[in-house]
Amino acid sequence: MTAADLGAVLALNASAAGLVDPLNPDRLDWLRLIAAHAVVVDLDDVPAGFVLTFTPGSAYDGLAFEAFTQTYADRFLLIERIVIAAEHRRTGIATQVYRAIERAAKPFDRTVAAVPTDTPAIDFHHARGYIEVAKQRLPNGTTTALLSKELSD
């Protein structure tokens, strides 16, 4: 993800309102600079999605990240968000992205994610082998499930 991608990524993020937190240009630019992975998924040179991940010790400031750090210390890779354009959902793109992220996360022993409890993303994660390790109440009153997947060789 480069600075040139920010407009497309912000539009994709806005299209997933209610599923992911909003982003403004400054926040997104900062996140992409500190992320372990800040990747745009292109299909025929058109952005079809994006992913942001973070490793322990990064400057990332999310509530779930703090909880995972307390639980797993430095042995996780946080999948902060994956957004796939609505017209490309249920086509296998997210599965391919998760496979790639899980391969990259092997040195950390596990991938983790915070997922709103009232979305289909919960079922997607459970089908991929993620288990709920805690729930987290957010300042806006919603609840997220903190999910973890141990990665074996």
C-alpha positions as CSV (number, residue, x, y, z in Angstrom):
1,M,0.0,0.0,0.0
2,T,1.4,3.3,-1.1
3,A,0.3,6.9,-0.5
4,A,-1.2,6.7,-4.0
5,D,-3.6,3.9,-2.8
6,L,-5.0,5.9,0.1
7,G,-8.1,7.2,-1.7
8,A,-9.1,3.8,-3.0
9,V,-8.4,2.2,0.4
10,L,-10.5,4.8,2.2
11,A,-13.4,4.2,-0.2
12,L,-13.2,0.4,0.4
13,N,-13.1,1.0,4.1
14,A,-16.2,3.3,3.9
15,S,-18.0,0.7,1.9
16,A,-17.6,-1.7,4.8
17,A,-19.1,0.8,7.4
18,G,-20.5,-1.1,10.4
19,L,-18.1,-4.0,9.8
20,V,-14.8,-2.0,10.4
21,D,-14.0,1.2,12.2
22,P,-13.9,4.4,10.1
23,L,-10.6,5.7,8.9
24,N,-9.5,9.2,8.0
25,P,-6.6,9.9,5.6
26,D,-4.1,10.8,8.4
27,R,-4.9,7.7,10.4
28,L,-4.7,5.4,7.4
29,D,-1.4,6.9,6.3
30,W,0.0,6.4,9.8
31,L,-1.3,2.8,10.0
32,R,0.2,1.8,6.7
33,L,3.6,3.2,7.8
34,I,3.7,1.2,11.1
35,A,1.9,-2.0,9.8
36,A,3.6,-5.4,9.3
37,H,1.5,-5.8,6.3
38,A,-0.3,-2.9,4.5
39,V,-1.4,-4.5,1.2
40,V,-3.9,-3.6,-1.5
41,V,-5.5,-6.6,-3.2
42,D,-5.8,-5.7,-6.9
43,L,-7.9,-7.5,-9.5
44,D,-7.1,-6.4,-13.0
45,D,-5.4,-3.4,-11.6
46,V,-8.5,-2.3,-9.7
47,P,-8.3,-2.3,-5.9
48,A,-10.6,-5.1,-4.7
49,G,-9.6,-5.1,-1.0
50,F,-6.9,-4.4,1.5
51,V,-5.3,-5.8,4.6
52,L,-3.5,-4.3,7.7
53,T,-1.6,-6.4,10.2
54,F,0.5,-5.5,13.2
55,T,3.2,-7.2,15.2
56,P,3.9,-6.9,19.0
57,G,6.0,-3.9,19.8
58,S,4.5,-1.8,17.0
59,A,3.1,1.7,17.8
60,Y,-0.4,0.5,17.0
61,D,-2.9,1.7,19.6
62,G,-6.0,-0.5,19.3
63,L,-7.8,-1.9,22.4
64,A,-7.8,-5.5,21.1
65,F,-4.0,-5.1,20.4
66,E,-3.4,-4.2,24.0
67,A,-5.5,-7.2,25.2
68,F,-3.7,-9.6,22.9
69,T,-0.3,-8.2,24.1
70,Q,-1.3,-8.9,27.7
71,T,-2.4,-12.5,26.8
72,Y,0.3,-13.5,24.3
73,A,3.2,-11.1,24.9
74,D,5.1,-11.1,21.6
75,R,3.7,-14.3,20.1
76,F,1.0,-13.1,17.7
77,L,0.3,-11.3,14.5
78,L,-2.8,-9.1,14.7
79,I,-5.1,-9.0,11.6
80,E,-6.4,-5.5,12.2
81,R,-8.6,-5.4,9.2
82,I,-9.3,-7.1,5.9
83,V,-11.8,-5.4,3.7
84,I,-13.0,-6.9,0.4
85,A,-15.2,-4.9,-2.0
86,A,-18.8,-6.0,-1.8
87,E,-18.8,-7.2,-5.4
88,H,-15.9,-9.5,-4.7
89,R,-17.1,-11.0,-1.4
90,R,-17.7,-14.7,-1.3
91,T,-15.4,-15.3,-4.2
92,G,-12.5,-16.7,-2.2
93,I,-10.3,-13.6,-2.0
94,A,-10.5,-13.3,1.8
95,T,-9.6,-16.9,2.2
96,Q,-6.5,-16.4,0.0
97,V,-5.5,-13.3,1.9
98,Y,-6.0,-15.2,5.2
99,R,-3.8,-18.1,4.0
100,A,-1.1,-15.7,3.0
101,I,-1.2,-13.9,6.4
102,E,-1.2,-17.1,8.3
103,R,1.8,-18.3,6.4
104,A,3.6,-15.0,7.2
105,A,2.5,-15.3,10.9
106,K,4.1,-18.8,11.5
107,P,7.1,-17.3,13.4
108,F,4.7,-15.7,15.8
109,D,2.8,-19.0,16.6
110,R,-0.7,-17.5,16.1
111,T,-2.8,-15.0,14.3
112,V,-5.4,-13.0,16.2
113,A,-8.3,-10.8,15.3
114,A,-11.1,-8.7,16.9
115,V,-14.4,-9.4,15.2
116,P,-17.8,-7.7,15.9
117,T,-20.0,-10.4,17.4
118,D,-23.0,-9.6,15.2
119,T,-21.5,-10.1,11.8
120,P,-21.0,-13.0,9.4
121,A,-17.2,-12.6,9.9
122,I,-17.5,-14.6,13.1
123,D,-18.6,-17.7,11.2
124,F,-15.9,-17.1,8.6
125,H,-13.2,-17.1,11.3
126,H,-14.6,-20.1,13.1
127,A,-14.6,-22.0,9.8
128,R,-10.9,-21.1,9.5
129,G,-10.1,-22.5,12.9
130,Y,-10.2,-19.3,15.0
131,I,-11.4,-19.8,18.6
132,E,-12.8,-17.1,20.9
133,V,-10.5,-16.3,23.7
134,A,-12.4,-13.3,25.2
135,K,-15.0,-10.7,24.5
136,Q,-14.3,-7.0,24.6
137,R,-16.8,-4.3,25.2
138,L,-15.9,-1.2,23.2
139,P,-16.5,2.5,24.2
140,N,-19.3,2.7,21.7
141,G,-21.2,0.0,23.4
142,T,-20.6,-2.8,20.9
143,T,-18.9,-6.1,21.7
144,T,-16.2,-7.8,19.8
145,A,-14.9,-11.3,20.0
146,L,-11.2,-11.7,20.5
147,L,-10.2,-14.6,18.3
148,S,-7.0,-16.6,18.0
149,K,-5.7,-19.3,15.7
150,E,-2.6,-21.3,16.7
151,L,-0.4,-22.0,13.7
152,S,1.2,-25.4,13.6
153,D,3.8,-26.6,11.2
